[in-house]
Amino acid sequence: MEAILPTGYKKTKVGVIPEDWNLYRIDEVLKRVRKPLEVKPDENYQEIGIRSHGKGLFYKEFTTIDEIGDKSVFWIEPDCFIVNIVFAWEQAIGKTTSNEIGMIASHRFPMYKPQKNVLDLDYLLYLFKSKRGKYLLELASPGGAGRNKTLGQGEFAELKIPLPSYQEQQKIAQILTTWDEAIIKQEQLVKEKEQFKKGLMQKLLSGEVRFDGFTDEWKFIKLGDLLAYEQPTKYLVSNTNYSDDYEVPVLTAGKTFILGYTNETEGIHKDNLPVIIFDDFTTATQFVDFPFKAKSSAMKILKPRNSSIDIKLIYELMQMINFVADDHKRYWISEYQELEIKLPCEEEQRKIADILIFASKEIDLLKNELEELKQQKKGLMQKLLTGEVRVKI
């Protein structure tokens, strides 16, 4: 039995859309523009690139005729939709502006002018940043994974997209732009708060700033005297502690720790106390206060040797140690434990830890708000670009 369409909607080849929306082929609303560049040997040129995942344009270093070689290059035209044909399937798209006048792009970055009063450029950009848009770009990029999935000009031209009126497109783009601006502001707040914490941490953990009533000298202590280490593989949690659908975080070692999830319970570290994870290969460290499964045998669990040691404070102090592993040597945990950090008395440690924990909580709150904004925008974008939610013009 066919589903009953909502009033005011129609069924099309691309799904259910409002009755007053129309389907257009890409080549009906976009026109390819190309202004070839005659490269001169005595001049420098600046090329553009496009980041994947809808992150837009970036500028490369100035280049010369020798570096450009035989590839075809074109002047950037402002107010165009531009795409990297090699990574179109990964949403390597953007728009050109007056800022890029005088810059160049290779033949791998075709540019298209939207038809005046029919297609709004910002609306099109949001459309191709959506889940539906990603599907269309993949559809027009035949071939295997990676560099073999190249956007075909013919396939791209034949794509069909549903469009509301030009005025409604503009309104939708304005709404989504407002959300983007709010996200950018929130990202800036997070960055500023992180910079503030970094400066505060430097002053507190170096002893540059002291609390009233504390004047005694800080003492150097080896990390090995503060922290014991264990292999994560010794831990085993029975299935009775977790339901079958419980997902346990998995930490993968590297320059930074990557967080994934698993339903496997064997090898899970579960303790009442937070720990520090150390990687033998890169000397990367991670503070962890939740159950987890370590994926690499190079990872070690560092635990305080007694209850009076504030492990969060020790972790923050460890971040200030200039101990960088090069590409040719592996640094073992035993070597790392010989390093020294400077510590105040226990009471001053607790005061410092309280300040830094409060700063961390503020940052976490801002990050949670940022993630909520992104999720809200994502949901709104889906509804606006499909016509599920209409806007007043």
ABEGO torsion letter per residue (X at the ends): XBBBBBBGBBBBAAEBBBAABBBBBAAAABBBBBBBBBBBAABBBBBBBBBBGGAEBBBBBBBBAAAAEABBBBBBBBGBBBBBAAAAAAGBBBBBBAAABGBBBBAABBBBBBBBGABBAAAAAAAAABAAAAAAAAAABBEBBEAABBBBAAAAAABBBBBBBAAAAAAAAAAAAAAAAAAAAAAAAAAAAAAAAAAAAAAAAAGABBBBGBABBBBBBBAAAABBBBBAAABBBBAAABBAABBBBBBBBEABBBBBBBABABGBBBBABBBBBBBAAAGBBBBBABBBBBABAABBBBBBABAABBAAAAAAAAAABBBBBBAABBBBAAAAAABBBBBBBAAAAAAAAAAAAAAAAAAAAAAAAAAAAAAAAAAAAAAAAAGABBBBX
